[in-house]
Amino acid sequence: MKRSDLRLLPAATCLWVVAVLGVTAGAAAAVAATAAIVSLALTTILIVGTPRVRHGIFAHLGILALAGVLLFPALLRHGDAARQLEEAARDELVVELMVVASADPAAPDAGPAWSRAGMQVMARTARGTARLGRDERVLPASLPLLVRADGKAAEGLERARDGDRVLVRGTLRTSGRLIVLRAYDAAPVPGTAWGGRAQDLRHELRRQARAATAHLPADESALVRGMTTGDTSGLHEGTEEIMRRAGISHLVAVSGANIALVLAAVLGPLLLAGMRRRPRIAVAAVVLLGYVWLVGDEPSVQRAATMAVPLLAARFAGVRASPVAALALTVATWSILDPVTSASIGFLLSAVATAAILIAAPPLAAALVELSGKRLGEGLALVIAVPMVAQLACTPLLILLTPEISLWAVPVNLLVGPVVGPTTVIGLLALVIGTFWPGAAAVLNTVAAGGAHLVLLIARTADALPGSRIAVPGGVVGVLLVVAVLIGLTIVVAARKAPLVRWAVAAVLVAALAPTLGRLVPGGNVPGWTVAACAVGQGDATLLRAAEGSTAAAATTPPPTVLIDTGPEPEALRECLDRLGVDRIDLLVLTHPHADHVGGRAALTGARVPAEQWICPLPEATDAAVAATPATVATTGRTWSVDGLRLEVLWPASAEDAIAATAREDGSGEGDAANDCSVVVAGTWPDGTRLVSLGDLEPAAQAALEETGPGPADIIKVAHHGSRRQEPALYDQLDADLALITVGQDNTFGHPTEELLDLLHEAGTATIRTDVDGTVVLPAADPAAARSVGPAR
């Protein structure tokens, strides 16, 4: 690797970090990061002091200063636009915005079944005038948001297509960093004459591709189109999750590999045909532009296409450009022009993986050749090194999304690598031929589907193997641990000949494989627990376990276990029970018959069929019960007791009480009595620890419960996933130290709301959220020392 390859990298990386911080944490964080970078650079100059180092650092600081002149105004514009929308969401204003659809609108494919009505689409706001409440405001920057629509608005949104401008009117909510617009009206806005024709042609080509793959199984059809044009409509949600866990989710998004294949498919035949260099490069550039136009403006596509421009321009001029320099220029350009895109997860993963392949793969391949005693060829070593460094480099970012890793990600990428290239090229040929010969396109797509089927078979096999879902600490802690491991691996590879390094590696391996320490490795045994909150998406599934006794039988038999609700999906509940080692349910409490609380009950089969089950007193609750177990109506005063745990029902006294509470609600609830019929249970352990689970109680029912005097609690399961509809007096009386909020990632309801979080904060109550912390257990030895043992959902 030439030294000049890396000359632009430090300044571009610093600029990128500042842009990402500015988008995610605000302009003030970007200023602080810039000050830290400048301070570190000046300190290095003082310590090292050689002319070469000084000149290099000053050059990078100069680049950073020049780029900052453009970057910081962009960050301020982004912050201003975000502030205006957040204020509109907080004040519940009706807004009218122009947005640009980032995909084709579709029905929601995640969450409980009852939430999958209507249409939704990710979009970006258009810069310019918007109406927020009664005022016209100027949005100075484009922001991503999720548009959801029901009824007539859904019909209007459905007419929009990827890339279309849509005028939407509705209300805003925030869910973490996600802005959700619930549309009352939505209408596509016609484009210009040329722009409209280009859009029509683009969508006609995508429609032809769908028609040419319609005869294939749904997953194979979607994967073939995903590997060629990024169109994954029809791909089953479970299949996409399996591919993510197997480390090949990049196959369903057009990225740098697709750009490289397209260019190779054009340049190779033209070279063999004897076309001169400049015409050959010009044709490749035109094809590249056409391909980017077809697949859309995904961040990974933008990164790859922008990086290809200087490389093609250099070849056109007769020189060879450095790929690393081209990547650095790409990162810097997007950081300045569109910080939101540069901070998107697709751009981050694409750029980091590409940098790792360009910089780290060659030395790792050389190390593998050396370690094998040159029995491993250089080509094969590079084939192994490329997916290895790409996966390792992306792992810290992936942990922020889902705190788990798979031991099989690199082997899976090695196995699918020889299949992906031919499958993608055949799919691209089918796309071109389909414009004038649909029958031949269908045949080619059938051949490509064979490769797609093999990819899915490998992914599903890997997902079923042990070690495919190893839980690791989430958040910053997990990222820092992984970064530390990566630094350690880098040192090992760089200094592999040093005796001290070899002894240190041997010591680490012995420690990791020792039986007494193996249980401490992430993914090992889950510690003994008394409370567990399962991350099952937008729904509830909470486990209570009796404190372990001291008898000999207690040492060999798991303590009695209570499951409160089952979440929306059987697979998510089954995964949580497997992770926690729960093989038997002694009591099932189905708080109320809503799908996000009872939809996962199909997972309770075999040994997990509950010995007893409680339901709320509404007649329809019987239909939602587990058929294999007699159902008992649970009302105030009913108790259940085993050695180490006692349960008591605090609400409702009867169905009539729940119906009466619903009649007193202010009308903004869900409109039936099920929420207010939620079975509220209090669990008490021998040491006095007390938990109160509030189900989905609405404010009137919470007030009625508060009047009965439920008494203080140490832990509460917050009502209704942290909605804004809460009764502060009840929380004051419970006066809990810890609150469990069972809520789904990026849910469209804005849960948990700022009102609820503020209420808990003012009461001094710590919070645990399954959308952030994942599946969490409270260890029996110290319930306050919560531990995340599974990914957020």
C-alpha positions in Angstrom: 0.0 0.0 0.0 1.5 3.3 -1.0 1.9 5.9 1.7 0.1 8.5 -0.5 -3.0 6.4 -0.4 -3.7 7.5 3.2 -2.8 11.2 2.9 -6.5 12.4 2.7 -7.8 9.9 5.2 -7.2 11.6 8.6 -8.8 14.9 7.6 -11.7 13.3 5.9 -12.3 11.0 8.9 -12.2 13.9 11.4 -14.7 15.8 9.2 -17.0 12.8 9.0 -16.9 12.3 12.8 -17.8 16.0 13.3 -20.7 15.7 10.8 -22.1 12.6 12.4 -21.9 14.1 15.8 -23.5 17.3 14.6 -26.5 15.4 13.1 -27.0 13.0 16.0 -26.1 15.2 19.0 -26.3 18.7 17.7 -24.0 21.5 16.5 -22.7 22.1 20.0 -21.3 18.5 20.1 -19.8 19.0 16.7 -18.0 22.2 18.0 -16.8 20.3 21.0 -15.5 17.5 18.8 -13.7 19.9 16.6 -12.1 21.6 19.6 -10.9 18.2 20.9 -9.4 17.3 17.5 -7.6 20.6 17.2 -6.3 20.3 20.8 -5.1 16.7 20.1 -3.4 17.8 16.9 -1.6 20.8 18.6 -0.5 18.5 21.5 1.0 16.0 19.0 2.9 18.8 17.4 4.4 19.9 20.7 5.3 16.4 21.7 6.7 15.1 18.4 7.9 18.4 16.8 9.5 17.0 13.7 9.0 19.2 10.6 7.4 16.4 8.6 4.8 15.7 11.3 4.1 19.4 11.8 3.6 20.0 8.1 1.3 17.0 7.8 -0.8 18.0 10.9 -1.1 21.6 9.8 -2.2 20.4 6.3 -5.0 18.3 7.8 -6.1 21.1 10.1 -6.2 23.5 7.1 -8.4 21.0 5.2 -10.6 20.6 8.3 -10.9 24.4 8.7 -11.8 25.0 5.0 -14.4 22.2 5.1 -15.8 23.4 8.4 -16.7 26.8 6.8 -19.3 24.8 4.7 -20.1 22.1 7.2 -21.1 24.1 10.3 -23.7 26.2 8.5 -25.2 22.9 7.2 -25.3 21.5 10.7 -27.0 24.7 12.0 -29.6 24.5 9.3 -30.2 20.8 10.2 -30.6 21.7 13.8 -33.0 24.5 13.1 -35.2 22.3 10.9 -35.1 19.5 13.5 -36.0 21.9 16.3 -39.0 23.3 14.4 -40.4 19.8 13.8 -39.8 18.7 17.4 -41.6 21.8 18.7 -44.5 21.1 16.3 -44.7 17.5 17.6 -44.5 18.6 21.2 -47.3 21.2 20.7 -49.4 18.7 18.7 -49.7 21.1 15.8 -51.2 20.2 12.4 -48.5 20.5 9.8 -48.4 20.6 6.1 -45.1 19.5 4.5 -43.7 18.6 1.1 -41.8 15.3 1.4 -39.9 13.2 -1.1 -40.6 9.4 -0.8 -37.4 7.3 -0.3 -39.2 4.1 -1.3 -42.5 2.8 -2.6 -45.2 3.2 0.1 -46.2 -0.2 1.6 -48.3 -1.6 4.4 -46.4 -1.8 7.7 -44.7 -5.3 7.9 -43.6 -5.1 11.5 -45.3 -4.9 14.9 -48.5 -6.5 16.0 -51.1 -7.4 13.4 -53.5 -4.7 14.6 -50.9 -2.0 13.8 -50.4 -3.1 10.2 -53.3 -1.2 8.6 -52.8 1.7 6.2 -49.6 2.7 4.3 -46.2 4.0 5.4 -43.0 5.2 3.7 -39.7 6.6 4.7 -39.3 10.1 3.2 -37.3 13.3 3.5 -38.7 16.7 4.0 -38.2 19.1 1.1 -36.3 22.3 1.8 -38.5 25.4 1.7 -41.8 26.6 3.1 -43.9 24.5 5.4 -47.0 25.2 7.4 -46.6 24.4 11.1 -49.9 25.0 12.8 -51.1 28.5 11.7 -47.7 29.7 10.8 -45.7 29.4 7.6 -42.1 28.5 8.4 -39.0 27.8 6.3 -37.4 24.4 6.8 -33.7 25.2 5.9 -32.7 21.5 5.7 -34.0 18.2 4.6 -34.8 15.7 7.4 -35.8 12.0 7.3 -39.2 11.0 8.7 -41.7 8.2 8.6 -45.0 9.0 7.0 -48.0 6.9 8.1 -51.5 7.2 6.7 -54.8 5.4 7.2 -58.1 5.6 5.3 -58.4 8.2 2.6 -54.9 9.5 3.2 -53.5 5.9 2.7 -55.1 5.9 -0.7 -53.4 9.1 -1.6 -50.0 7.9 -0.3 -50.3 4.7 -2.1 -50.3 6.5 -5.5 -46.9 7.9 -4.7 -43.7 6.1 -5.9 -40.1 6.1 -4.9 -38.7 9.6 -5.6 -42.0 11.3 -5.9 -42.8 14.5 -4.1 -45.9 14.2 -1.8 -47.8 17.0 -0.1 -48.9 15.6 3.3 -50.9 17.1 6.1 -51.1 15.6 9.6 -49.5 15.6 13.1 -46.0 14.8 14.2 -44.6 12.6 16.9 -41.1 11.7 17.9 -39.9 8.2 18.8 -36.3 8.6 19.9 -34.6 10.2 16.9 -37.3 9.1 14.5 -39.9 11.7 13.4 -43.3 10.1 12.6 -45.9 12.0 10.6 -49.4 10.7 11.0 -51.0 12.0 7.7 -54.7 13.1 7.4 -54.2 13.9 3.7 -51.6 12.9 1.2 -51.4 13.7 -2.5 -48.5 13.1 -4.9 -47.3 16.3 -6.6 -46.7 16.0 -10.4 -43.1 16.6 -11.4 -41.8 18.5 -14.4 -42.4 17.1 -17.9 -38.9 15.6 -18.2 -38.7 14.6 -14.6 -42.1 12.9 -14.8 -41.2 11.0 -17.9 -37.9 9.8 -16.3 -39.8 8.7 -13.2 -42.4 6.8 -15.3 -39.6 5.1 -17.2 -37.8 4.1 -14.1 -40.8 2.7 -12.4 -41.8 0.8 -15.6 -38.4 -0.9 -15.6 -38.9 -1.9 -11.9 -42.4 -3.1 -12.7 -41.0 -5.2 -15.6 -38.5 -6.7 -13.2 -41.2 -7.7 -10.7 -43.3 -9.2 -13.5 -40.3 -11.2 -14.7 -39.8 -12.7 -11.2 -43.4 -13.1 -10.3 -43.3 -16.9 -11.1 -40.6 -17.4 -8.4 -41.0 -18.1 -4.7 -41.5 -14.8 -2.8 -38.2 -14.8 -1.0 -36.1 -15.9 -4.0 -37.9 -13.4 -6.2 -37.3 -10.5 -3.8 -33.6 -11.5 -3.3 -32.9 -11.6 -7.0 -34.4 -8.1 -7.4 -32.7 -6.9 -4.3 -29.3 -8.0 -5.5 -29.8 -6.2 -8.8 -31.9 -3.1 -8.2 -32.4 -3.0 -4.4 -36.2 -3.7 -4.8 -37.0 -6.2 -2.0 -40.8 -5.9 -2.0 -42.2 -9.3 -1.0 -39.2 -10.4 1.1 -40.5 -12.0 4.3 -39.7 -10.2 7.4 -38.3 -13.4 9.1 -36.1 -14.0 6.1 -34.6 -10.5 6.2 -34.0 -11.0 9.9 -32.2 -14.3 9.3 -30.0 -12.7 6.7 -29.2 -9.9 9.1 -28.1 -12.3 11.8 -26.0 -14.2 9.2 -24.2 -11.1 8.3 -25.4 -10.8 4.7 -28.1 -8.2 4.9 -26.0 -6.1 2.5 -27.1 -8.4 -0.3 -30.6 -6.9 -0.3 -29.3 -3.4 -0.7 -27.4 -2.1 -3.7 -23.9 -1.1 -2.7 -20.3 -0.8 -3.9 -20.2 -4.5 -4.9 -23.1 -3.9 -7.3 -21.4 -0.8 -8.8 -18.2 -2.8 -9.3 -20.1 -5.7 -11.0 -21.9 -3.3 -13.3 -18.7 -1.5 -14.3 -16.9 -4.9 -14.8 -19.8 -6.2 -16.9 -19.5 -3.1 -19.2 -15.7 -2.6 -19.2 -14.8 -6.3 -19.7 -16.6 -6.9 -23.0 -15.6 -3.5 -24.3 -12.0 -4.2 -23.6 -12.2 -7.6 -25.3 -13.9 -5.9 -28.3 -10.8 -3.6 -28.6 -12.6 -0.3 -27.8 -10.1 2.4 -26.9 -9.7 3.5 -23.3 -11.5 6.9 -23.3 -14.6 5.8 -25.2 -14.7 2.7 -23.0 -14.6 4.8 -19.8 -17.2 7.2 -21.2 -19.6 4.3 -21.9 -19.0 2.9 -18.4 -19.7 6.4 -16.9 -23.0 6.6 -18.8 -24.0 3.1 -17.7 -23.1 4.0 -14.1 -25.3 7.1 -14.2 -28.2 5.0 -15.6 -27.8 2.3 -13.0 -27.8 4.8 -10.1 -30.9 6.5 -11.6 -32.6 3.1 -11.7 -31.8 1.9 -8.2 -32.4 5.2 -6.4 -30.6 7.3 -3.9 -29.8 4.8 -1.1 -26.9 6.1 1.0 -24.7 3.1 0.1 -25.4 3.7 -3.6 -24.5 7.3 -3.3 -21.3 6.5 -1.5 -20.2 3.9 -4.1 -21.2 6.0 -7.1 -19.5 9.1 -5.8 -16.3 7.1 -5.1 -16.4 5.7 -8.7 -16.5 9.2 -10.3 -12.9 10.2 -9.5 -11.6 6.7 -10.3 -13.2 6.7 -13.7 -12.1 10.3 -14.3 -8.5 9.4 -13.5 -8.6 6.5 -15.9 -10.1 8.7 -18.5 -7.1 11.0 -18.1 -4.7 8.1 -18.2 -3.6 7.9 -14.6 -4.5 5.5 -11.7 -6.2 7.1 -8.7 -5.9 5.8 -5.2 -9.1 4.1 -4.1 -8.5 5.1 -0.5 -8.1 8.7 -1.6 -11.3 8.5 -3.6 -13.1 7.1 -0.6 -11.8 9.9 1.6 -12.9 12.5 -0.9 -16.3 10.8 -1.1 -16.8 10.9 2.7 -15.7 14.5 3.0 -17.9 15.6 0.1 -21.1 14.0 1.5 -20.2 15.2 5.0 -20.3 18.8 3.7 -23.1 18.6 1.1 -25.5 16.4 3.1 -24.5 15.6 6.7 -27.8 13.6 7.2 -26.8 11.2 4.4 -23.2 10.9 5.7 -24.6 10.0 9.2 -27.1 7.4 8.0 -26.4 3.8 8.9 -26.3 2.7 5.3 -23.6 5.2 4.4 -21.6 4.5 7.6 -21.6 0.7 7.1 -20.7 1.0 3.4 -17.9 3.4 3.9 -16.4 1.6 6.9 -16.5 -1.8 5.2 -14.9 -0.3 2.1 -12.2 1.4 4.1 -11.4 -1.9 5.9 -11.2 -3.9 2.7 -8.9 -1.3 1.0 -6.6 -0.8 4.0 -6.7 -3.9 6.2 -7.4 -6.8 3.9 -4.0 -6.8 2.1 -1.9 -7.0 5.3 -4.3 -9.5 6.9 -4.0 -11.7 3.7 -0.2 -11.5 4.0 -0.4 -12.5 7.6 -2.6 -15.5 6.7 -0.2 -16.6 4.1 2.7 -16.4 6.5 0.8 -18.2 9.3 -0.1 -21.0 7.0 3.5 -21.5 6.0 2.6 -20.4 2.5 0.3 -23.3 2.1 -2.4 -20.8 1.6 -2.1 -18.9 -1.7 -2.2 -15.1 -1.8 -5.5 -15.1 -3.8 -7.3 -17.4 -1.4 -5.9 -15.5 1.6 -7.3 -12.3 0.2 -10.7 -13.9 -0.4 -10.8 -14.9 3.3 -9.5 -11.5 4.5 -12.0 -9.4 2.7 -15.2 -10.5 4.4 -13.3 -10.9 7.7 -12.1 -7.3 7.9 -15.4 -5.9 6.5 -17.4 -7.8 9.2 -15.1 -6.9 12.0 -15.0 -3.2 11.0 -18.8 -3.0 10.9 -19.4 -4.9 14.1 -19.3 -1.8 16.4 -21.9 -0.1 14.3 -24.1 -3.3 14.1 -24.0 -3.6 17.9 -25.6 -0.2 18.2 -28.5 -1.6 16.1 -28.7 -5.0 17.7 -26.4 -6.0 20.6 -25.6 -9.5 19.4 -23.0 -11.1 17.1 -22.8 -14.4 15.1 -19.8 -16.6 14.9 -20.8 -17.6 11.4 -21.0 -14.2 9.7 -17.5 -14.5 8.1 -18.0 -18.2 7.0 -21.4 -17.4 5.5 -19.9 -14.5 3.5 -17.2 -16.8 2.3 -19.7 -19.4 1.2 -22.1 -17.0 -0.5 -19.4 -15.0 -2.2 -18.9 -17.2 -5.3 -22.7 -17.3 -5.7 -23.5 -13.6 -5.4 -21.5 -12.4 -8.4 -23.0 -14.7 -11.0 -26.5 -14.3 -9.6 -26.3 -10.5 -9.7 -24.9 -10.5 -13.2 -27.6 -12.8 -14.5 -30.2 -10.7 -12.8 -28.8 -7.6 -14.4 -28.9 -9.3 -17.8 -32.5 -10.3 -17.2 -33.3 -6.7 -16.3 -31.9 -5.4 -19.7 -33.3 -8.2 -21.8 -36.7 -7.9 -20.2 -37.3 -4.6 -21.8 -37.7 -6.3 -25.2 -37.9 -10.1 -24.5 -39.9 -10.8 -21.3 -39.8 -14.6 -21.8 -36.0 -14.7 -21.9 -35.9 -12.5 -18.8 -38.1 -14.9 -16.9 -35.8 -17.8 -17.8 -32.7 -15.9 -16.7 -34.4 -14.9 -13.4 -35.2 -18.6 -12.8 -31.5 -19.3 -13.1 -30.6 -16.4 -10.8 -33.2 -17.7 -8.3 -31.2 -20.9 -8.0 -28.3 -18.8 -6.7 -30.6 -16.8 -4.4 -32.1 -20.1 -3.0 -28.6 -21.3 -2.2 -27.8 -18.0 -0.4 -31.0 -18.3 1.7 -30.2 -22.0 2.4 -26.8 -21.1 3.7 -28.2 -18.2 5.8 -30.9 -20.4 7.4 -28.5 -23.2 8.2 -26.1 -20.8 9.9 -28.9 -19.2 11.8 -29.9 -22.6 13.2 -26.3 -23.3 14.5 -25.1 -22.6 18.0 -23.3 -19.3 18.3 -25.6 -17.5 15.8 -27.1 -15.1 18.3 -24.4 -14.3 21.0 -25.7 -11.5 23.1 -23.2 -8.7 23.9 -23.5 -5.5 25.9 -25.4 -2.9 24.0 -24.8 0.8 23.6 -21.5 2.5 24.2 -20.2 -0.2 26.5 -20.6 -2.8 23.8 -19.0 -0.6 21.2 -16.0 0.1 23.4 -15.5 -3.6 24.1 -15.6 -4.5 20.5 -13.2 -1.6 19.6 -10.8 -2.8 22.3 -11.0 -6.3 20.8 -10.3 -5.0 17.3 -7.3 -3.0 18.5 -6.0 -6.1 20.2 -6.4 -8.2 17.0 -4.6 -5.4 15.1 -1.7 -5.5 17.5 -1.6 -9.3 17.3 -1.5 -9.3 13.5 1.0 -6.4 13.3 3.4 -7.9 16.0 2.6 -11.6 15.4 6.3 -12.5 15.5 7.0 -11.0 18.9 7.2 -13.8 21.6 5.4 -11.6 24.1 2.4 -11.3 21.8 2.3 -15.0 21.2 2.3 -15.7 24.9 -0.4 -13.1 25.5 -2.6 -14.7 22.8 -2.2 -18.1 24.3 -3.1 -16.8 27.8 -6.2 -15.2 26.5 -7.3 -18.3 24.7 -6.7 -20.4 27.8 -8.7 -18.0 29.9 -11.6 -17.8 27.5 -11.8 -21.6 27.1 -11.5 -22.4 30.8 -14.7 -23.8 32.2 -14.8 -21.5 35.2 -14.4 -18.4 33.1 -16.4 -19.5 30.0 -19.6 -18.6 31.7 -18.5 -15.0 31.8 -18.1 -14.8 28.0 -21.0 -12.9 26.3 -23.6 -15.4 25.3 -22.8 -17.7 28.2 -25.2 -18.6 31.0 -27.7 -15.9 31.9 -27.3 -15.1 35.6 -30.0 -16.1 38.1 -32.8 -13.7 37.9 -36.2 -12.8 39.5 -37.6 -10.4 36.9 -37.0 -10.4 33.1 -38.4 -8.0 30.5 -38.5 -9.6 27.1 -37.7 -7.5 24.0 -40.6 -8.6 21.8 -41.2 -5.4 19.8 -44.2 -3.2 20.5 -45.8 -5.4 23.1 -45.5 -6.9 26.6 -43.9 -10.1 27.8 -42.6 -10.0 31.4 -41.3 -12.9 33.5 -41.3 -13.2 37.3 -39.4 -16.0 38.9 -39.5 -17.2 42.5 -36.5 -16.7 44.7 -34.4 -19.8 44.7 -34.9 -22.0 47.8 -32.3 -23.8 49.8 -33.6 -27.4 49.5 -31.8 -30.0 47.4 -34.7 -30.1 45.0 -34.5 -26.4 44.4 -30.9 -26.8 43.3 -31.8 -29.1 40.4 -35.3 -27.8 39.5 -35.8 -24.3 38.0 -37.8 -22.0 40.3 -41.5 -21.5 39.5 -42.0 -18.9 36.7 -44.8 -16.5 35.9 -45.3 -15.0 32.4 -47.3 -11.8 32.2 -48.4 -11.4 28.6 -46.9 -13.0 25.5 -46.0 -10.1 23.2 -47.3 -9.8 19.6 -45.4 -12.6 17.8 -44.7 -16.2 18.8 -41.2 -16.2 17.4 -40.1 -13.2 19.5 -41.4 -14.8 22.7 -39.9 -18.2 21.8 -36.5 -16.6 21.3 -36.7 -14.8 24.6 -37.7 -17.9 26.5 -34.9 -19.9 24.8 -32.4 -17.2 25.7 -33.5 -17.2 29.4 -33.7 -20.9 29.7 -37.4 -20.9 30.6 -38.8 -24.4 29.9 -41.8 -24.3 32.1 -44.6 -21.7 32.8 -46.3 -22.2 36.1 -48.7 -19.3 35.7 -49.7 -17.2 32.6 -51.3 -13.9 33.1 -53.0 -12.5 30.0 -53.7 -9.0 31.1 -56.2 -8.1 28.4 -57.2 -9.4 24.9 -55.1 -7.1 22.7 -52.8 -8.7 20.1 -49.7 -7.0 21.4 -50.3 -8.8 24.7 -51.7 -12.2 23.6 -50.4 -12.5 20.0 -47.4 -14.6 21.0 -49.3 -17.3 22.9 -48.7 -19.9 20.1 -45.1 -20.2 21.4 -46.5 -21.8 24.6 -46.5 -25.4 23.4 -45.1 -28.7 24.7 -43.5 -28.3 28.1 -44.2 -24.6 28.0 -48.0 -25.0 28.1 -48.9 -23.0 31.2 -50.0 -25.0 34.3 -52.5 -22.2 35.1 -53.6 -19.0 33.3 -55.5 -15.9 34.4 -57.5 -13.7 32.1 -59.4 -10.4 32.6 -63.2 -10.6 33.2 -64.3 -9.4 29.8 -66.1 -12.1 27.8 -63.9 -11.7 24.8 -60.8 -12.5 26.9 -61.7 -16.2 26.8 -61.1 -16.3 23.0 -57.6 -15.1 23.5 -56.6 -17.6 26.1 -54.3 -20.7 25.6 -56.7 -23.4 24.6 -54.8 -26.2 26.3 -55.1 -24.7 29.8 -58.3 -23.9 31.7 -58.7 -20.1 32.1 -59.4 -18.4 35.4 -61.0 -15.0 35.5 -58.7 -12.8 37.7 -60.2 -10.1 39.8 -59.2 -8.0 42.8 -58.1 -10.1 45.7 -57.1 -13.3 43.8 -53.7 -14.6 44.9 -51.2 -17.1 43.8 -48.3 -18.2 46.0 -45.3 -20.5 45.8 -42.2 -20.8 47.9 -40.3 -17.6 47.0 -43.0 -15.5 45.3 -46.5 -14.3 46.0 -48.9 -12.7 43.4 -52.0 -10.6 44.2 -54.5 -9.1 41.7 -55.0 -5.4 42.4 -57.4 -4.6 39.5 -60.1 -4.9 38.2 -62.8 -5.9 40.7 -65.2 -6.8 37.8 -65.8 -6.2 34.1 -68.3 -3.5 35.1 -65.5 -1.6 36.8 -63.4 -1.7 33.7 -66.3 -0.6 31.5 -67.2 2.2 33.9 -63.6 3.4 33.9 -63.6 3.4 30.1 -66.7 5.5 30.0 -64.9 8.1 32.1 -61.9 8.3 29.7 -61.5 11.5 27.8 -62.1 9.9 24.4 -58.5 9.7 23.2 -58.0 6.1 24.2 -58.5 3.0 22.0 -62.2 3.1 22.4 -62.9 -0.3 24.1 -62.8 -1.6 27.6 -59.9 -4.0 27.1 -57.2 -1.6 28.2 -59.0 -0.7 31.4 -59.7 -4.4 32.1 -55.9 -5.0 32.3 -55.2 -7.4 35.1 -52.9 -5.5 37.5 -50.8 -7.8 39.6 -48.4 -7.2 42.4 -45.5 -9.7 42.9 -43.7 -9.9 46.2 -40.5 -11.8 47.0 -39.4 -13.0 50.5 -36.9 -10.1 50.8 -39.7 -7.6 50.5 -39.0 -6.6 46.9 -42.4 -5.7 45.3 -43.3 -5.3 41.6 -46.5 -3.9 40.2 -47.4 -4.6 36.6 -49.9 -2.1 35.2 -50.8 -3.7 31.8 -52.3 -1.0 29.5 -54.4 0.9 32.0 -55.7 4.2 30.8 -55.8 7.3 33.2 -59.3 6.8 34.6 -58.6 3.2 35.5 -55.2 4.2 37.0 -57.0 6.8 39.1 -59.5 4.2 40.3 -56.6 1.9 41.2 -54.9 4.7 43.0 -58.0 5.3 45.1 -57.8 1.6 46.3 -54.4 2.3 47.8 -52.1 -0.2 46.0 -49.2 0.9 48.2 -45.5 1.5 47.3 -43.5 -0.7 44.9 -39.9 -1.1 44.2 -40.4 -1.9 40.5 -43.3 -1.0 38.1 -44.1 -2.2 34.7 -45.2 1.1 33.1 -48.7 1.2 31.7 -49.3 1.1 27.9 -45.7 1.1 26.7 -45.0 4.5 28.1 -47.9 6.4 26.4 -48.7 10.0 27.5 -51.9 8.8 29.0 -50.8 8.3 32.6 -52.1 9.2 36.1 -49.3 11.0 38.0 -51.0 10.3 41.4 -50.7 6.6 40.9 -47.0 6.8 40.1 -46.5 9.1 43.2 -48.1 6.5 45.4 -46.2 3.6 43.9 -42.9 5.6 44.3 -40.9 3.0 42.5 -37.1 2.9 42.2 -37.1 1.2 38.8 -39.6 1.3 35.9 -39.7 -1.3 33.1 -40.9 0.1 29.8 -41.8 -2.6 27.3 -41.8 -0.9 23.9 -40.8 -1.6 20.3 -38.0 0.1 18.4 -39.0 2.9 16.0 -42.7 2.4 16.9 -45.1 4.8 15.2 -46.9 5.7 18.4 -44.1 7.8 19.8 -43.8 5.5 22.8 -42.3 6.1 25.4 -43.4 9.7 25.3 -41.4 12.6 26.8 -44.3 13.2 29.2 -44.0 9.8 30.7 -40.2 9.9 30.8 -40.3 13.4 32.5 -42.8 12.0 35.1 -40.5 9.1 36.0 -37.4 11.4 36.0 -39.1 13.9 38.4 -40.0 11.0 40.7 -36.4 9.8 40.7 -37.3 6.5 39.0 -34.7 4.8 36.9 -35.9 3.4 33.6 -35.2 0.3 31.5 -36.5 0.2 28.0 -36.7 -2.9 25.8 -36.3 -0.8 22.6 -33.0 0.5 23.9 -31.7 -2.1 26.4 -33.1 -5.2 24.8 -34.1 -8.2 26.9 -33.1 -7.3 30.4 -32.9 -9.5 33.6 -32.8 -8.3 37.2 -30.4 -10.7 39.0 -31.7 -12.4 42.1 -28.6 -11.4 44.1 -29.1 -7.7 43.3 -32.3 -6.6 41.4 -30.8 -3.1 41.0 -28.0 -4.5 38.8 -30.0 -5.0 35.6 -28.2 -6.8 32.8 -29.0 -6.8 29.1 -28.9 -10.4 27.7 -30.6 -10.0 24.3 -31.0 -7.5 21.5 -33.4 -4.6 21.4 -36.4 -5.0 19.1 
